[in-house]
Amino acid sequence: MLAQVSLNAVMLSANYALLAVGMSLVFGVMRVVNLAHGALYMLGGFVLFFTYIQFGLNYALSLILTIITLFLLGIAIDQLTLRTTRGKIAVQFLITLGVMYVLDIGALLGFGYTEKSVPPIVEGVTYIGGAVFANSRLVPAILAIVFIVALFAFMQYTKLGRAMRAVAQNQDAAALQGVNINFVFPLSFGIGAALAGVAGALLAPMTFIHPFVGQPILWKCFIIVIIGGLGSIPGCLVGGVILGLIDSFMATYVGAVPAQIAAFGAVIVILLVRPSGLLGRERL
Amino acid sequence: MKFSGRMKKVSLVSAIGVFLLFFPYIVGKSEFYLNVFILVGIYLILAMSFQFLHELRLLNLGHPAYMGIGAYISACLTVNFGLPFWVALPIAGIASMVFASLVGIPTVRVGMIAFLMISLSILFLFPVVMANYWTGLFGGYNGLVGVPSPSISLPGLPNILLSHGLPYYYLTLAIVLITVVFFWNLSRSRFGKLSKAIGSAEPTAESVGVNTFKIKMIAFMICTFFAGIAGSLYVHYISVVTPTDFGLQPLILMQVYAIVGGINSVFGPILGAIVVGAVSVFLMDLEIWGELIFGLLLIIVLLLSPDGLWGIGQSMLSRCKGLKKKSEVWNNFRGIQK
């Protein structure tokens, strides 16, 4: 039982980390707390639904289309709403709140109130050691880790990734070095949105798809990013693990409600004691 | 007799006062319009207290939760313990204030963004806690129903029940007016000026010996008191309270009033409430499209004008005054020349 719960926790953590890494990236590079992240996750699920179920494309192609669509949507949102308010953190926070509201209600209007579901992509179970893994959960978790590693590699080893990290460290210094900030910002927001979309597409078979499914997801991302540290990708993994552990162990042994309270309690404690998060480098 | 500036102000205020007093009769005692006014008034109280906290750079996104505390305490006291409304109302405000003082002690010290995120966490935690704990008192997931309307029972007079519509309109009007006058005086007082000083230049204020922690705590407690009052007013009108009533919807509404009207002035929320309230009447038929427009409105106003409608009004006023001054100076100059 303990092993099973632990392994569920690990799989959950991987998924949570993927959810949060987009929000963390956007904050790290742009100093924007993207409250629309949950809504973008939700839209990722919808795009997957439309490409995979309605148009019947194969899963890999649907996933790629989801990534591209959300990436372009992210760039559009940035150019429409964030471009003129660069640097004003509080205003942009409220703007992303508005964007979230608009996307949620827009989805409700466009896609209707009914829940849609996507069947699991893979079937069957895998036995590792003494524990049982459902493949429908195992494969998304593995893919989540793949995407996170790919993102990390992009940030570490490519010129564009280094440019983004430079902007995250110090915008002015990066600009002086010749980094085109007006290109990096929409790119970062687009990548953040694409990551949210991927998470949505990967997790869609496990839950249902509905316009308001982004809201609890937003809270989870919020918790992970704050605990792990805004702007830090390894921090997302740490935060993901912590939340995964809280959700698995507390939910199983104590109850789902205390688990939620514990999670937000951890957020408040971290904000009071170490506002930049466990691994973050930003001063709040 | 010359119409002095003072007389202009007094007559303007009296005109507005008369209008508000007779408003129900102007709209033909229509329940619909009275309902709009009452709800707009309740959210206006929330918006004004939010705006004052904003002056101190305390973006209290958890403000609806304090409204919720006031609402639940008021409902609980009247439904479960049979206390009259007039006792429950101030206790509701005090309860919110007490909770805020507990929350505020560790949190008003932190930076603006950290406070913002802590207050957001409180907003998320509120429905979770209210739905699952002390369900005997608070009714759990379904909340409390049958919250009584206030009644005035003075000895020798018949019992007046302030239920929907007309009587409740006057109750709300009275409380909203008290709130407006309070915040107007507060912003002009020494405390208000100190608050603005802290908001715009906190290290400087601290360096001249201002106890920023104390000021912020007092402001936080005052504003959440009013949030609690708004909550009590809300719940005795709606007669039902549920845990999810105090989440994103009041948050967005409150912010739209404050930001559209002008976040940097005490008149901003008032102007915002009037304009947005009037617009929402037309949007109400559109139901969910109306909600979409609210979100868009928030974004557009934030992008266009940081000072909202009040700021636009002020800049237009000063341009008029400037033009007047210019022509005065020009005429004087020509007079001297001749």
Interface residues (C-beta under 8 A of the other chain):
Chain A: V33 T81 T84 T85 I89 A90 V91 F93 L94 I95 L97 G98 V99 Y101 V102 I105 G106 L108 L109 Q215 W219 F222 I226 V257 Q260 I261 F264 V267 I268 L271 L272 P275 R283 L284
Chain B: L59 P106 T107 V110 G111 M112 I113 A114 L116 M117 I118 L120 S121 I122 F124 L125 V128 V129 N132 L248 I252 Q255 I259 I288 W289 E291 L292 F294 G295 L296 L298 I299 L302 L303 P306
